[in-house]
Structure formats: C-alpha cells, structure tokens
Amino acid sequence: MQEPQTTRMPTGLPTLDPILDGGVPVGSMILLFGELGAGNYEFAYSSIINTLARMAKLPASEPRFPVKIRYITFTRLESDVRHEIVQSFAADGVSEDSVNFQFVDLSDFYFDRSLVPNEWYSHSDTLTQLQKRSERSNIFMKLSEVFNSTEPESLIILDSITDIATQTNLPNLWQDLTGFLRGAQRLVKQKRCTLYLLLSKGIIDAAKEHEIADIADAVFLFRWEESTSSRRQRVMFFEKFRGVMPHLEEQDLVKFAVRISTTEGFEVSNIRMVI
C-alpha cells in the first residue's frame, strides 16, 4: 500500500521523487556513500538547489518540503561550499546569494586539538581561543547542540562523516561517533527531519563502513562502472531503504544510471532494471 504524501519529504530531484512516491519517508537518516566523484556530493547539492527553488513557490497541494536547510561541516569554508554549489549549476537565478541555507561551521572544534595553526581556521584572538578551549567539550556534544536547535521538518546535511571517521585512532572516538549517529537517528524521527550523511567509500575500514550503513535508515551507493562503450558511467544503488525497499524491489527499481549536468544537476537519466 502506498503511503500518503504527507509522510514523505521530497528530495527536490524531479527525476527521483516520482520513483519514491513523492520523496523519502520523514525522519530518514540517509547515508550518501560514494566513490570519489561518483555523485554523492552532487546529489546533496542538487537536492539543496531544487528544494530551495520549490520552497519559494510551493502550492498547498504539493508534498511537504523542509522548512529549513542546515548544512553542517567540520573542515570546509562556507564561501567554498556555496561557490561549489553555484558552479555546479548554470541555471538562471542560481547565485551564491540565492543559495539560502543555514551554514554551521564546526572547524573550531574539529581542528582545536590538531597541529593546524589557529589562524588557518579561526579568526578569534588568542584570549577568545583560550576561553573557547576551556569551555568546549568534544565535538559530538557540540553536534548535539546543533541538532537540538534544528527546527522540526528540516533537511540536515552533515559534511562529512569521513572527516570524523578518519580520526578513529583517537581514544573512544569511534564509539562516540556511532553512539552519536544512533542517537541522531532517533532524533530526526522525533523532529520529522531528513538527514543526509556524506561518506567517501574506501577511506575507512570496510567493517566501519558497514557499521555506519547499519545505523542509517537508507544507503544510497554512488559508484563508477564501465559501460558498453568503454566509457565510465556513474550509477546509484539503493543498497538499503527501510520501509521503501519492498516497493522498489517489486518494481525492480534498485539500480540507476546517473547523469550530472550544469542545468539540471543530479539526474536519474535511465532506470536500469535488476533481473
């Protein structure tokens, strides 16, 4: 039985949402798990751009779009992220000023105990830095504050789990990360949010990749494949999708060819049937 539209939050991708009966179930934690350059970042960027465009002219009959978009990063500059999103789209009206989402920069917390010089990531004076250092706990406590302050029915992008997972040689960090993700999986359901987790494939141990995938409600795998014309083709798999996978498998909608263009962004250009 198809779920009512009110239980879905659109991804904003016009070639994907119809396949998903209007979008993803509200409260979904979705792992965007990709080989380098295979499309997981473009998926997130296209979702942001298209969602913002649709939110601006949303009729009452449309499915529920997020009320806010929150982009959380540990290492990247806001200007760099905005510029990268805009450079991915040559559509009219898309500019860095028009990409209106809430940017949360946690670089102070990420780099604080590293060898990176303060002036590379912080504009605070020495006294302010010392005060922050004396007050701050670990990065997951700060992340929890950010999640708690996020409005219900929002879209959250966490860029990226790779940044934290690569430091798992530090004491208790892996347990802190998986514990936080399990808690966040519960919170996004309570707040009826959608959470995208970006993770690069092949950077951390396969066992750790599998544990993160086990926590998520859905795993979208982005990878490269050789096509019949000997050209590389991006493909996307739904490796896991709680509550949705039976519907997808009944219609053989599990593996997709992907096209990325400057006008439309991330597109499902051809649905590949799984036999």
C-alpha positions as CSV (number, residue, x, y, z in Angstrom):
1,M,0.0,0.0,0.0
2,Q,1.3,3.4,-0.9
3,E,2.0,5.7,2.0
4,P,0.2,9.1,1.9
5,Q,2.1,12.0,0.6
6,T,2.2,13.7,4.0
7,T,4.6,11.1,5.2
8,R,7.2,11.9,2.5
9,M,9.7,14.7,2.3
10,P,10.7,15.4,-1.3
11,T,14.4,15.3,-2.2
12,G,13.8,18.0,-4.7
13,L,15.1,15.8,-7.6
14,P,12.4,15.7,-10.2
15,T,13.7,12.5,-11.8
16,L,13.9,10.7,-8.4
17,D,10.9,11.8,-6.3
18,P,8.3,10.1,-8.5
19,I,10.1,6.8,-8.1
20,L,9.9,7.3,-4.4
21,D,6.2,8.1,-4.4
22,G,7.0,11.8,-3.7
23,G,10.1,11.6,-1.6
24,V,11.8,9.9,1.3
25,P,9.9,9.0,4.5
26,V,10.1,11.8,7.0
27,G,12.6,11.1,9.8
28,S,15.0,9.3,7.5
29,M,18.8,9.2,8.1
30,I,20.2,8.6,4.6
31,L,23.9,7.7,4.0
32,L,25.1,9.1,0.7
33,F,28.0,6.7,0.3
34,G,30.2,7.3,-2.7
35,E,33.3,6.6,-4.6
36,L,35.3,9.7,-5.4
37,G,33.5,11.9,-7.9
38,A,30.7,9.4,-8.4
39,G,27.9,11.7,-7.4
40,N,27.1,11.8,-3.7
41,Y,28.0,15.4,-3.3
42,E,26.1,16.3,-6.5
43,F,23.1,14.5,-5.1
44,A,23.2,16.7,-2.0
45,Y,23.9,19.9,-3.9
46,S,21.1,19.3,-6.4
47,S,18.7,18.5,-3.5
48,I,19.6,21.8,-1.9
49,I,19.2,23.9,-5.1
50,N,16.0,22.3,-6.3
51,T,14.4,22.2,-2.8
52,L,15.1,25.9,-2.3
53,A,13.6,26.7,-5.7
54,R,10.5,24.6,-5.0
55,M,10.1,26.0,-1.4
56,A,9.9,29.5,-2.9
57,K,6.8,28.7,-4.9
58,L,5.2,25.8,-3.0
59,P,1.5,25.3,-3.7
60,A,-0.7,23.8,-1.0
61,S,-1.2,20.6,-3.0
62,E,2.5,19.8,-3.1
63,P,4.2,17.3,-0.7
64,R,5.8,18.8,2.4
65,F,9.2,20.3,1.7
66,P,11.6,21.1,4.6
67,V,11.0,24.3,6.4
68,K,14.8,24.9,6.7
69,I,18.0,23.5,5.3
70,R,21.0,23.2,7.6
71,Y,24.5,22.4,6.2
72,I,27.0,21.3,8.9
73,T,30.7,21.0,8.1
74,F,33.9,20.3,10.1
75,T,36.6,21.4,7.7
76,R,35.1,23.4,4.8
77,L,34.7,27.2,4.3
78,E,31.1,28.5,3.8
79,S,32.2,30.5,0.8
80,D,33.8,27.4,-0.8
81,V,30.7,25.3,-0.3
82,R,28.4,28.0,-1.7
83,H,30.8,28.6,-4.7
84,E,31.0,24.9,-5.4
85,I,27.2,24.5,-5.4
86,V,26.7,27.5,-7.7
87,Q,29.5,26.4,-10.1
88,S,27.7,23.0,-10.4
89,F,24.6,24.8,-11.8
90,A,24.5,27.2,-14.7
91,A,20.7,27.8,-14.4
92,D,19.3,31.3,-14.3
93,G,18.8,32.8,-10.9
94,V,21.3,30.5,-9.1
95,S,23.9,32.6,-7.3
96,E,25.8,32.3,-4.1
97,D,23.3,34.8,-2.5
98,S,20.3,32.8,-3.7
99,V,21.6,29.6,-2.0
100,N,19.8,30.4,1.2
101,F,20.6,27.7,3.7
102,Q,21.9,27.8,7.3
103,F,25.6,27.0,7.4
104,V,27.1,25.6,10.6
105,D,30.9,25.7,10.7
106,L,32.4,23.4,13.4
107,S,36.0,23.8,12.3
108,D,37.0,25.4,15.6
109,F,36.0,22.2,17.3
110,Y,37.5,19.9,14.7
111,F,40.9,21.5,14.4
112,D,41.3,22.6,18.1
113,R,43.4,19.6,19.2
114,S,45.3,19.3,15.9
115,L,48.6,20.6,14.7
116,V,46.8,23.0,12.3
117,P,47.7,26.7,13.3
118,N,44.8,28.6,14.8
119,E,45.0,31.3,12.1
120,W,44.2,28.8,9.4
121,Y,40.7,28.1,10.8
122,S,39.8,30.7,13.4
123,H,39.6,34.5,13.3
124,S,39.4,34.8,17.1
125,D,42.1,36.5,19.2
126,T,44.3,34.3,21.5
127,L,42.2,35.1,24.6
128,T,39.0,34.2,23.0
129,Q,40.5,31.0,21.7
130,L,41.7,30.0,25.2
131,Q,38.2,30.8,26.6
132,K,36.6,28.6,24.0
133,R,39.0,25.8,24.6
134,S,38.3,25.9,28.4
135,E,34.6,25.8,27.8
136,R,34.4,23.2,25.0
137,S,33.8,19.6,25.3
138,N,34.1,17.1,22.5
139,I,32.8,17.8,19.0
140,F,29.8,15.4,19.5
141,M,28.4,17.5,22.3
142,K,28.6,20.5,20.0
143,L,26.9,18.5,17.3
144,S,24.2,17.5,19.7
145,E,23.5,21.2,20.5
146,V,23.3,21.9,16.8
147,F,20.8,19.1,16.2
148,N,18.8,20.1,19.2
149,S,18.4,23.6,17.9
150,T,17.4,22.5,14.4
151,E,13.8,23.2,13.6
152,P,11.4,20.2,13.1
153,E,10.9,19.1,9.5
154,S,14.2,20.4,8.3
155,L,16.8,19.0,5.9
156,I,20.2,18.5,7.5
157,I,23.4,17.8,5.5
158,L,26.4,16.5,7.5
159,D,29.6,17.1,5.5
160,S,31.2,14.8,6.3
161,I,31.3,11.6,8.4
162,T,34.6,10.9,6.6
163,D,36.3,13.8,8.4
164,I,35.5,12.3,11.8
165,A,35.8,8.6,10.9
166,T,39.4,9.1,9.7
167,Q,40.4,10.1,13.3
168,T,39.2,6.8,14.8
169,N,42.6,6.0,16.2
170,L,41.9,8.6,18.9
171,P,40.6,7.1,22.2
172,N,36.8,6.3,22.2
173,L,36.2,8.4,19.0
174,W,34.6,5.5,17.1
175,Q,32.3,4.7,20.0
176,D,31.4,8.4,20.3
177,L,30.7,8.6,16.5
178,T,28.5,5.5,16.3
179,G,26.8,6.5,19.6
180,F,26.0,9.9,18.2
181,L,24.7,8.6,14.9
182,R,22.4,6.1,16.7
183,G,21.1,9.0,18.9
184,A,20.7,11.2,15.8
185,Q,18.8,8.5,14.0
186,R,16.2,8.7,16.8
187,L,16.1,12.5,17.0
188,V,15.5,13.0,13.3
189,K,12.4,10.8,13.6
190,Q,11.1,12.7,16.6
191,K,11.7,16.0,14.7
192,R,10.5,14.6,11.3
193,C,13.7,15.8,9.6
194,T,15.7,14.3,6.8
195,L,19.4,13.8,7.4
196,Y,22.0,13.3,4.7
197,L,25.3,11.8,5.9
198,L,28.1,12.2,3.4
199,L,30.8,9.4,3.5
200,S,33.5,8.7,1.0
201,K,34.0,5.0,0.1
202,G,37.3,3.3,0.7
203,I,38.8,5.8,3.2
204,I,38.0,3.9,6.4
205,D,37.9,0.1,7.1
206,A,35.1,-1.8,5.4
207,A,33.8,-3.0,8.8
208,K,33.4,0.6,10.0
209,E,31.6,1.5,6.7
210,H,29.2,-1.4,7.3
211,E,28.5,-0.3,10.9
212,I,27.6,3.2,9.8
213,A,25.4,1.7,7.0
214,D,23.7,-0.5,9.5
215,I,22.8,2.6,11.6
216,A,21.3,4.5,8.7
217,D,17.7,4.1,7.5
218,A,18.8,4.1,3.9
219,V,22.1,3.7,2.0
220,F,22.5,5.3,-1.4
221,L,25.7,4.0,-3.0
222,F,27.3,6.0,-5.8
223,R,30.0,4.3,-7.9
224,W,31.6,4.2,-11.3
225,E,31.0,1.4,-13.8
226,E,32.4,0.6,-17.2
227,S,29.7,0.9,-19.9
228,T,29.4,-1.0,-23.1
229,S,31.1,1.9,-24.9
230,S,34.1,1.6,-22.7
231,R,33.2,4.9,-21.0
232,R,32.8,5.2,-17.3
233,Q,29.2,5.6,-16.1
234,R,28.0,6.9,-12.8
235,V,25.4,4.6,-11.1
236,M,23.4,4.8,-8.0
237,F,22.2,1.8,-5.9
238,F,19.6,1.7,-3.2
239,E,21.6,-0.8,-1.0
240,K,19.1,-0.4,1.8
241,F,15.9,1.6,2.4
242,R,13.9,0.7,5.4
243,G,10.1,0.8,4.7
244,V,10.7,1.5,1.0
245,M,12.9,-1.4,-0.3
246,P,10.0,-3.8,-0.8
247,H,8.2,-1.3,-3.1
248,L,11.4,-0.7,-5.0
249,E,12.3,-4.3,-5.5
250,E,8.8,-5.2,-6.6
251,Q,9.2,-2.8,-9.5
252,D,12.9,-3.6,-10.0
253,L,13.9,0.0,-9.1
254,V,17.2,-0.6,-7.3
255,K,20.0,0.4,-9.6
256,F,20.0,3.6,-11.7
257,A,22.2,5.2,-14.3
258,V,23.1,8.8,-13.3
259,R,23.8,11.9,-15.3
260,I,25.1,15.2,-13.8
261,S,24.6,18.3,-15.9
262,T,25.1,22.0,-15.2
263,T,21.5,22.9,-16.0
264,E,19.6,20.1,-14.1
265,G,22.3,18.9,-11.6
266,F,21.9,15.3,-10.5
267,E,19.5,13.3,-12.7
268,V,18.4,9.7,-12.9
269,S,18.7,9.6,-16.7
270,N,17.9,5.9,-17.2
271,I,16.5,3.3,-14.8
272,R,18.3,0.0,-15.0
273,M,16.2,-3.0,-14.3
274,V,17.6,-5.6,-11.9
275,I,17.0,-9.1,-13.1
